[in-house]
Structures are given as structure tokens and as C-alpha cells.
Amino acid sequence: MIDPSNRVERLRGRIGAALAPVELEIVDDSARHAGHKGAESGGGHFNMRIVSKAFEGKSPIERHRLVYGALGDAMHRDVHALSIRAYTPAEAARD
């Protein structure tokens, strides 16, 4: 069974190393999904807001692919569902 107390920090470490975010917020929303079929495998439900220069010139799909790539095998182990809000620094300043 996955230790849920460390999941956010593992995700944060992978995103930080790959995308050098200027802002990163990860909320573990797993408790709201207790009893959900995906929760049985131990994977969590997360909401992520990430601001990174790496997203400049990238479409929303390309940004999501960068995030999934950064998370790597954690997408199969730690994560069951992930909501991503990915912004460039300029976009975040307007948000």
C-alpha cells in the first residue's frame, strides 16, 4: 500500500526537478474519493496548479504531456486522477 503522506512530496520533487516551476500547488483530494474504484489501488486524486517557463509556446496538451512525463511511473503508482492547471509566468500574472 502506498503511504499517502509522502505522495505530494514525491510529486513535488519530480515536477520541481523536471520543470523548475516558479509556483507549484498540489492538493491531495483523495479523501473526497474514498470508496471510489480507483482509490482501491492506492492511487490518489490530485489538483495541481503549476507555473513554469517550460510552458511558454506550448499548447495545453503539450503542457499536460510535460507534466505527465515529469511524473513518470508515479502516474501509475501514486496517481489515479490528476487535474492540471498549467500556466506560463505571464499567464499566471493575469490570472
N, C-alpha and C positions, 0 to 999 in steps of 0.2 A: 504494500500500500504506500502511496506517495505521501510524504509529510507535507501537508498543505501550508504549514507555517513558513516553509522555505521557498515555495513556488514563486512568489512575487519577486523575491531577491534573485532567484535563478534567472527569471525572465529579464529582470532589470539588468543583470550582468551581461547577458547575451546581447540585448539591444544596445547597451552602452558601448560594448566593445566593437560592434559592427557598424553602428550608425551615428555615434558621437552626438546624441541628442542634446539640444540646449534646454529642452524641457522634456520630462517624461513622467507621466502619471499612469500608474497601473492599479486598478481597483479589482480585487478578488470578489466577485459577485456570486461565488459558488453556493453560499448558504441559501440564497434565494431559489436555488435549483435543486435542493435536496429532494431525493426521490425520483429525480429525472433520470431517464435511462442512461444518459452519458455520464452521470455522476457515479454510477456503479463502477466504472473503470478507474475512477480516481482522478480523472481529468477535470480541471476546473473551468469555470466561466469567468472571463476577464473582460474588462473595459480598459482600453488603452488610448491615451492621448499622447502623441509624440510630435515634437517639433525638431526638425533636423534639416541642415543644409543639404543633406543627401537626397532630399525630395525635390530639390529645385529642378525644374524642367521635366519632371516625371508625372505621368498620368496617375489617377487614383489606383488603378490596377497595378501599375508598376511599383507604386509606393507600398501597397499591400504585399506584393511579392518580395520586396526588400525586407519587410518585417518578418514574413514567414521564413525567408532564407536565414535571417539573423537568428531566429528561434530554433531552426533546425529540428532535431529529433524531439525537442521539447513540445513541438506541436502534436506529437503522437503520445507523449508521456504525461506532460503536465497540463496540457490544454485540451479541453473538449470544445469550447466555444470562445471566440475572440472577436470583440467589436473594436475596430481600429479607426481612430481619427488621426490622420497623418497630415501635418502642415509644414510648410516652409516657415522660416522665421518671419518673413514679410506677411504671410497669410495669418500667422498667429497674432501678429501685432494688430491686425484688423479685426480679429475675432472677439 
